[in-house]
Amino acid sequence: MKCAILLTNLKLGGAERVAVNLANGLRNSGWDVDLVLVDAAGKLLREVDPQVRIVNLSARRGRGAVLAFRRYAFANNPDAVLPIAYEMNLVAGLALIGMKSRPKLFMTVHNPLRRFAETSLAYRSVAMGLSRLLYPTAERVITVSRGIADEMVARKWTIADRIATIYNPVISEDFAQFANAACPANLRHDTSMPAIVNVGRLVPQKNHALLLDAFKLVTEQRPAQLWIVGEGPLRTELEQRIERLHLGESVQLLGHISNPFPIIRAADLFVLSSGHEGFGNVLVEAMALGTPIVSTDCPYGPREVLEGGKWGVLVPPGNAEALANAMLRVLGEGGTDARPRAQDFTVEHAVGDYVALMRSAMGD
């Protein structure tokens, strides 16, 4: 069986790492895999199995890749097409319209539909209109959490018997190798006080402003340090907030780090402050590294990943005081060892689910 995984690029990001893990895992399961990229760029290219074929559509942006992907599908005749993330679902759906030997299309959804509230009205109108037209053409719509699946059915983007939930493949065979690497040289680690870490792009969804406000409340009770790994458009705004809260000596904005696992492992607490998540790969990574977790109970991933709070502390979204109190409690009392739960999110486990679903849908 041949599967074409369609993705924008392989720059650092949760969806990009999921795509690499899926491509490698499917290849190891005996599938012929093409990793089809709108632009074959990004540091994660080096992590792709040499037996996975990289196909470069050489398009300037996702929306310009429709004709290029259609030409690819005609020439290569994949059995299954697996686009990763929202825009690629639309590219694949448009590209496959009218094909006589059309491959089976398995769309994947990695974020709640409420993410459209963060886009312009024009984009939202066009995107949602196309989605309602194209999503029903998919053999299956695969969501990364049950919350997203329920939302999609409720909003009539698809029907219940065409949707499936498969959790992300996060823990790969080489996870331990990355985890045991040295921390980057620019990390200041004062071992006399606890370290709190957050990993995520500096964008509104991740709500780093809430994290900083909560951390300020923590420092009023005890000394602590906060490491924020990630880059994004809100850096200047967050730097100003750090200065306004007089946290310059306690907070480090570390920027992009290709391997954040040693930093997460070195921390005493991992905190997710997001307003919404589709899944939350970083929660699984923190669990696998043995770092206790405090997370907002945001739609939809954290509650499912943490099984309602069994494997970490959940607090209401947007509440700095509740977040600070939970952080102080875990720092004082210790947290749950969630490493057993992390084993539910291995690449092997997820790939097995993908293979079973695709073979079933294709009548094999």
Sequence and secondary structure as in RCSB ss.txt:
>XXXX:A:sequence
MKCAILLTNLKLGGAERVAVNLANGLRNSGWDVDLVLVDAAGKLLREVDPQVRIVNLSARRGRGAVLAFRRYAFA
NNPDAVLPIAYEMNLVAGLALIGMKSRPKLFMTVHNPLRRFAETSLAYRSVAMGLSRLLYPTAERVITVSRGIAD
EMVARKWTIADRIATIYNPVISEDFAQFANAACPANLRHDTSMPAIVNVGRLVPQKNHALLLDAFKLVTEQRPAQ
LWIVGEGPLRTELEQRIERLHLGESVQLLGHISNPFPIIRAADLFVLSSGHEGFGNVLVEAMALGTPIVSTDCPY
GPREVLEGGKWGVLVPPGNAEALANAMLRVLGEGGTDARPRAQDFTVEHAVGDYVALMRSAMGD
>XXXX:A:secstr
 EEEEEES  SSSHHHHHHHHHHHHHHHTT EEEEEESS  SGGGGGS TTSEEEE   SSGGGGHHHHHHHHHH
H  SEEEE SHHHHHHHHHHTTT TT  EEEEEE S GGGGGGS HHHHHHHHHHHHHHGGGSSEEEESSHHHHH
HHHHTTSS GGGEEE     B TTHHHHHTS   TT    TTS EEEEES SSGGG HHHHHHHHHHHHTTS  E
EEEEB  TTHHHHHHHHHHTT TTTEEEEE  S  HHHHHH SEEEE  S BSS HHHHHHHHTT  EEEE  TB
HHHHHTGGGTSSEEE TT HHHHHHHHHHHHHH     HHHHGGGBHHHHHHHHHHHHHHHTT 
